[in-house]
């Protein structure tokens, strides 16, 4: 087992800040920023859709990306915030980790295929690229890096088949939720670099929600995935 850090020391203060304090900063900025944007600039609370500019393959790419990322996010949310004792009589930690690798891997690949199609369109289609902001393009690249790191952790699975690392990562999220930042950070002190980078970038994405098109995930209805696109023109009187 990983030993808990009893206090902040000169050697571990940066680790404590990144994995114990920074998540609270990101969440606070996210909540206050979303509230301010809704209160001051409601008309910007949208995804800034560009489907009408070029719909070739857009529905396939969008659905692959959104279905994949929803599965990944729900898996992270319930998987990391559900205490081990809740499910240990039904499924063991190694079994849960294997399930997460399989389901997360499939959903991650779906998301990756859709995301690459969206990035290609966003950067290469002249009209779509022209109407895209810098933050639109930057966000897609950040999500791509985050997704690749998440998929990259699958390759370390053979070294963590006992499920101990998964329990530690879940303990990190759960202890943050009950306001124990120092102990939470101690649980991931010995995690691999790819896990730490994945956690840091995931926290940063939370911080970016109010300032990017990510904000639409808060209010987007579930039927967004099956929507049809239609341009309606009104007849003008002759």
Steps between C-alpha positions, in 0.01 A plus 500: 500500500601859438582682820310819569680832509460634851571864416618735229879507477743686270540177302134431431332843494472511120341154491259603776410814306443325165300206633360636826436874451480558124184282459313732741624807314387351168157407637452843658594679176268265309199568725550876531594536134191310381279708726656825376476398135135399536419821685694741278513332160221247459513507120850354503378194696512272199725266306547736204387230258636503145304210353326720244835590345591145404302196605704231319560225754423745779224296659715184514797689645289690751316190623818293530665776698206581727397141575861404568573794725174462694585137580853599601383787722226294668748218556746738663230666711342185643818295497707752695234629738352161600676371814657155474285352778182575299585260218759262653239226566386511138827556315861501615741787438696305233175410321380858516829622357480248214141609428611863498782421257267315259203739509717811527724377219209442261335834588836677480570368150151605387561845643845518339371414152223760524736760646759454225227546239382818674855635529570428133184686403563787739853562372471416131155615389548868404156621610496304826855606582422864425199504733686320780661689784845428637341346812290265282810356337709505818229311689486218244877458520495495882222239500700294248809506724290409803331216314830360371643503852191324631530231233874485569435391858346179362847382399611509863214270601717181504705660781194589710274195472449487877281811488700681772575799279135534403400499867762770572379720213140459615612580855654823369166616354299384802727673752488821299120474515510484883752786522816306589739648240833407658405137552341488153824620341700243696302215344627584150854601594645182353271482196669495160569821311232431237237468773609823666498690170158354417363612837653847472368559148158365597490749787606777261212412265260560791658843548455578128126420490371858549734644237449253215226311316530231769237699687224349287545159666323642806177571315514278188204257504565128449302505175778722360658179369207404280402844380438575135635810334261709297509847354160668500433779255194722530314600187506866429198669353523580131 
